């Protein structure tokens, strides 16, 4: 299942949060949606998930809007943050409630707990979970329907190095299994270790769409595709052009 943004635009009054963004995200890759804070990443993802109505353009999944999917949770799994859980419920009970609402068998709950390595903490209250554990619980929710598309908004925010490494490998493995993985971030160093492809957005406009090697090649210095300094330089140049 592919993701397609076609002339996607969102205005909040006189503020243009997303401005005529067109891009296509394909299966089998981790695509990083990269940009500074306030660049329009979250608004774009929320339009894709039907949580915000576009002012113009379309956000599509295999040619359909999210609200046109027959079984959304079986098509798309989303992690929009580590909150939104009932702190008094156990992790297992939270997943059971979500599974019941989505018409998914409760046997899947134990499977996803194992996948995200939360089995040992499944019967603890969510209020006792660390930030990293809540992120894993969010990923477990996203995986309940065995979706073809995974979407995550800043999943590494606030995590320690061990948690970041776990999340990185999780997305790499998901892409290797054939999923379409779209992950927003503003952490350049992590993107270089996770992504196959990069979309750079700044002040609502798409500034770059291509591989890490192609992004590095836009820097004003000769560098290889794995040169983090070149990628940082390229990113800063792309996001500075608007203000120049």
N, C-alpha and C positions, 0 to 999 in steps of 0.2 A: 504494500500500500504506500503510495507516494503522497507527499504534502506539496500543495501548490498555492502560492500567493500571487494574486493577479491584480496589479494596480491597487493594492490594499492601502486604504487611507482612513485615518481616524482623527477627527477634530473635536476638541473639547472647547466649545465657544470659539474664541479667536486663536486658540493654541492648536497647532498642527502636531499631534503626537506621533503619527505615522503618516508618511508622505509618499504615496504612489510606489509601494514596495512590490516588486515582482521577483519571485524566486521559486525554485523547485527543489525539494529534498527527497532523495531516493533511498530505497532499502539497502541494507548491508554496509552502511557507513554511519559514523558518528559525525553529525554536522553541528558545529559550534555556532551559536548565534551570539556574536561578540560585539560589545559596545560599552561605552561609559555608562555610569548610572544615569538614568533619565533619558537614555537614547531612544526608547520606544520598544525595547525587547519584550517587556511584560505585557504591554498593551497588544502587541502583535500576537503573542501566544494566547492571550485571553480572547482575542477575536477568532483565532483558529479553533478554540474550544467552545465557541458560542456564548461566552460570558460577557462579551462586549460587542455591540452591533457596529459594523463598519460604517463610516460615512460614505465611502465609495469603494469599489473593488470587491474582491472575494478572497476568502480563505477556504481552501478545499482539501478534502481527503479523498483521493481516488475520484476526483471530479464532483464530490458532493460536500455540502456544508455539514458541519457536525450534527446539526439537528435533523438532518436527512438520513443519517446512518440508522440502519435497522436495530443494531445492538451496539451502542457507543462504547460501552466498557469492554466489549470483546474486540473492538477495533482500535481503540486509543486508550492508553494509560497515561495519566498526567500527574506530575508532582509539582505543585505550585508553591510549596513552602512546607516547613516543618510543624506548622500549627493547624488548627482546625479540628483537633481531636478532643473528645470529651475526656478530661483529665482523670475522671473517676472511673472510667472503664479500663479494663485490661486491653492489651494489644490484641489478644485473640478475640475478645468480644467486639472490639471495633471492627475487625475484619469480618466477623460473622454478620454484623449489621449491614455492612456494605455489600457483602455477598448476597444476603437475602434480598436487599433492595434491587440488586441487579439480576436476580434470577440465576445466580451461580451457586452450584452445590457447595455445601460447607466443607466437604473433603478438600477442596482447593485451598482452604485457609491454612491447613497444616503444610501443604506443599509450598505456598509462598513464604510462610514463616521460615521454612528450611532454606529456601532460595536466598533470602536476605539475612540469614544467620541470626534470627531472632527467636528461635524455638525456646531457648533457655529462659528468655525474658517474657514469653508470651502471656503468662498469667500474672504479671506485675501490672499495676496501674500505670497508665500513660503519664500521669503526673510525676512519676518517679523516673521517667526515661530521660536520658541525656539528649542533647540536640542531635547527635549522630544516630541514636536509636530511633528518634522521631523521624529522621530522614529515611531510615530503613523501613519504618512502618509505612511511611508515605509511598515508598517504592513497592512495598508488599501490596498496598491498595491498588496501585497502578497495574500490577501484574495479575490481579485476580482473574480477569477475563482472558488471560493469555493473548494480549493485544498485539497487533502487527506494528503499531506505532507507539513509541515512548517519547513523551515531551516532559522536560524538566526545566524549571526556572531557577537559576542560580543554586543548584543543588549542593555546591561546595561551601556556601556561605556559613561561616562560623564553625566549620569542622576542623578538627586537629589533623595533623599530617596522616595519621593512620586512617582516619575516616575519609579523607580526600582520596587516598590511594585506593580504598575499597570501592568508593563510588566510581572512580576512573575505570577500574577493572570491570565493574558491573556493566557500565555502558559499552565498553569495548566488547565484552562477551555477548551482550544483547545484539549488537550490530553484527557480530560474527554469526549469530544464529539467524540472521536475515531480517531483523527488525529495522524499521526506519527510526533513527534516534536523533532527536533535535534537542540540544541542550544550550540554554542561554548562560552567558557568563561574562564577567568583566576581568577575570583572572587570566592574563596572557600566558603565564608560565604553565598553568594547568591545561590550557587549550592546546599548547604545543605537544603535550604528552597524551592527549585524549583524542583529538579530532582528526578526521580524514579530510574534512572540508570546512571552510569558514565562510560565514556571512557576516560582514561588518556593517553595523548600522550606527549612525550618529545623527542626533537631532531629527530623528524620524525618517531619514533617507538612507537607502542602501548604498554603501560606499564600495563594497567589494563582495564578489561571489566567486570562490575558486578554492584550489588546494592550498595547503600550508606553503608548499614550495613556490607557488605562484604569488602568494602574499609576500613571502620573504624577498622574492625577486623584484618587488616594487620599491624596496628600500633604496635609499641613495648611497648604497655601498655594496660591493660584491660580497655575497655570502651564500652559504649553502642553505638548503631547505630546512635543515635542523638547527639552524643558528637562531637561538632565542632572541639575541640582540637585534638581528635583522628583522625578525617578526615584530618585535616591540617598536623598532624604528618605523616600519611600514604602517603599523597601527596608528602611531602618533601622527604620522604624516597624513593619513587618510582622515583622521578625526579633527585635525587642525585646519584642513582646507576650508571648511565651512566658515570658520572664524576669521580666516585670513582676509 
